């Protein structure tokens, strides 16, 4: 089962807005598909994880206002907590044999799957 990931920063090997990644035929390789006819198997030199999360202050404030208006003080706290939840902005960095790097948005589970394929 392939992974469908959004490309943050492409490279000369993989271009586009999103990529489908599958396990390669040989150890240390991955298959990349970006279009209908654009597919390639590439050797991977490294795989890194850059964990990041963002929190929207505007959504937290809006949640607090709506929660407070509907239910009072408790709703104010609950609305702020729900509106200000963290959004995962983590990336996986795939380094190819020639030093080129591909940055893709990925969850922790996506990263673990990529690791097992290599």
Steps between C-alpha positions, in 0.01 A plus 500: 500500500655826391527820701350816351696796636506873428832630370636794702821544300572293193829411335616413150388137548148565633294805404138598544255567782458146627670166464405135541778302666529120500756248617776448245597167345841504668599593857580871532272603213157661478260542208375853435198582284397862439281478193322260273818399319771641728638219714853414611683278747778685682774404746462671836807599701314628807165567660453767768207627703429866579220514753304823516155615605313823466227644715257762375441780749213631289316167509558475876352847553202425275439172683517678836251769393251252358542257791465781755190643332325163486580350838673756721836465673553128448419536129755780478779265611376207292458716190852639533644149544314359200561801276871514582590138438838431349520431128774260394744672264772233510709407197697201385826581322607242242863534394603336173841355407603820318420725799166629366230530769124461479286650780149355542229560762467180699351371822693285743331189359597599146862543608504161673365335184771665290763373745374142475510517118868593504 
